[in-house]
């Protein structure tokens, strides 16, 4: 009994000592430890994984052997792109892509570059935009208190940003023998009503994707209507090419756009859609051509190149010209073969020589023929 009491008193003393040592820590250090623990807790997903501090996608090599640059418009009203649009107002720790990106630009964590009249990106230092200029040009209200700018979430025009312009590079990396399509630049597009009752597209600014990718790795998107616990990062969403967009411009020698004269997209224009289909088919054909090295896996009726198709057509024409001669030779060969077979069968049916009785005098007997040597 006495030993048990001594053990209990020792345990109580040790507990008090640990409590005093924890409470004796500076408040700043305790707050730092609590913040780190809260970050780790919030950073865990349903599957137990944590937010990434860096993008997983490999950077595009500058010396790629083949590359095709196209510009797409992502309509956020489509189901494939809906994860980028909702929620319009941040709630439960979730926000839309534009709300998240707009705050990064206002804080100076991601640089914004001016959208020029050509519609192409310019990532030079002289083309950067100031946050105040963006707020003034797009009439976004804000407050200034204590020398700091403050914007309410409801004042961020996330609802009006219903599409994005993206520059997509499809390339072949000869160093790893892989084929990729990745986003190079991103531009939110504001759809705001005009004085005539219509809606005008107002591209806001370009951002370099590789600068925003580390932050996109922390933005979690809800991408399933059936499983609300299924989430993925915005960087994974773009890296896996889960978005869907129509091509409106491609880098070419003439530097032409795939748009109409009034700078509006013509979804019903057959010529515009035909141009889009041609570019999409070119990208698909090149990707298939990269992995078309095995002649056994490739169907014989689909030549790999136009030269092969022409050669196959030439061989087919020559074969058609030679077909009557080949058939004649085959008939002659068959006739000769059938004649030889008939002679062989007739010789095989000839009776064997019989033994004949001798017609001469003398005793009866059989005569035997001599074999000629």
Buried (B, 14 or more C-beta within 10 A) or exposed (E): EEEEEEEEEEEEEEEEEEEEEEEEEEEEEEEEEEEEEEEEEEBEBEEEEEBBEEBEBEEBBEEBEEBBBBBBBBBBEEEBBBBBBBEBBBEEEBBBBBBBBBBBBBEEEBBBBBBEEEBBBBBEEEBBBEBEEBBEEBEBEBEEEEEEEEBEEEEBBBEBBBBBBBBBBBBBBEEEEEBBBBBBBBBBBBBEEEEEEEEEBBBBBBBBBBEBBBBBBBBBBBBEEEEEEBBBBBBBBBBEEBBEBBBBBBEEEEEEBBBEEEEEBBEEEEEBBEBBEEBEEBBEEBBEEEEBEEEEEEEEEEBEEEEEEEEBEEEEEEEEEEEEEEEEEEEEEEEEEEEEEEEEEEEEEEEEEEEEEEEEEEEEEEEEEEEEE
